[in-house]
Amino acid sequence: FVSAYVKSGTTWTQQIVSLVTAGSNLSEISKIPILQRVPWLETINVFSGEEATPTVAKLKDSPSPRLMKTHLPYRMLPKQAREGKGKIIYCARNPKDVIVSRHNMSLMDDETNTTWQEILKTYLSSEPGFWWDVVPEYWRHKDDDNLLFI
């Protein structure tokens, strides 16, 4: 698993892990969209060309190493991952930088006219699931044999 709080470096980490598992063959992996190389656990497989299938069902029969990304809190990861089967790379980022990144992303979205104040208010008033709920949960598992906290 490549796991991170939203806007914390998930895509960078996906690219690095994907490249390492492909034997550093950039020309080969660049031919495959990142969501196919490292599908998102919480979504359905929209690239399959058939009726949408949950990512987990598609990965079940895939050859190793199977890569997937998630923004789920640690407690919501599949039981096998929490029990030490498979590897988890958790990418953490300063919450200030997360909020700035989210704001910058909103500026690129033509349909959103969200101000800095609105984004900051949303992040500071978020229900459980905000940075300080999710990141410390992974931090408590930083010494687990199957988790790399970066």
C-alpha positions, 0 to 999 in steps of 0.5 A: 500500500502507498498510503497518505493523507490527501495532498501529502505526496501520494502521487510522488510516492506511487511513482517512486514505488512503481518505478522501483518494483518495475526494476527502474524501467521508466520507459515501460511504466510511463506507458501505463497510467498511474491509476492502472499501475497503482490503483486506488483502493477506495475506487472502482476500476474505470480502466477495465473496459468492462462493468466497473469492478472494485479495485480489490476484486481486480487485484486479488488475481494480479501477480505480485507485487500488487500495488495500490494507493489509499487515503484510508486511516490505518484502522480502516485498512484491510485486516491482512495489512494491519496484521502484517501481510504486505507492506505499507508505505505511509507518506506524511506531510506538514499540515500547513503544507497540506492545506496550502496544496489543497488551496493551490489545487482549488485555484486550478479548478475553474468551477471552484471559487474557494477562498483561502479562508474557506479552505482553512475553515473547512480543514480546521473544522473537519470531522474526525478524519483530518490530518491530526486524526489520521497521521498520528494513527499511522505514527503509532505503527511506525515501528511495525515490521511492514510499515515504512513511515516517510 
